[in-house]
């Protein structure tokens, strides 16, 4: 019987379904205490993590929206619901990000086709 990759992913015990953490990533998570979602996005040093969190704080201070990749699953679920995307609780963060991106792209394409006055 194989691993339950979905459960491992939900517990941040793997990088993605079918993808284990590398030694460098494990070091970042367990020794440097960088949150798993930031490690998944390439923050492998404290300097990278501090730079990314500062950039996110600046976006927040300016009233701008954080990139989808930095939203928590609950935030992604809310955004997906607002866009009319149907999903079950079993959906992964990665799938939500993908579905939201597709929906936003469709909206942008439709808006660009609107006639100008």
WOQUI-V102833 format. One line per field, one symbol per residue. phi: phi as a letter, one per 40 degrees, with the letter a starting at -180 (. if undefined). psi: psi as a letter, one per 30 degrees, with the letter a starting at -180 (. if undefined). burial: I if it has 24 or more other C-alpha atoms within 12 Angstrom, else O. Layout:
phi=???
psi=???
burial=???
//
This chain:
phi=.ccccccccccfbacacgbcccccccccccccgcddcccdchcbbcccccccccccccccccgccccdcbccdccccccccccgccabccccddccdcccccccccccccccccccc
psi=kalieeeeefghglelkgjlkleeeeeeeeefhkkeeeefggjfleeeeeeeeeeeeeeeefglklkefgkleeeeeeeeeffgkkllffkleeeeeeeeeeeeeeeeeeeffkkk.
burial=OOOOOOOOIOOIIIIIOOOOIOOOIIOIIOOOOIIIIIIIIIIIIOOOIOOIOOOOOOOOOOOOOOOIIIIOOOOIIOIIOOOOOOOOOOOIIIIIIOIIOOOOOOOOOOOOOOOOO
//
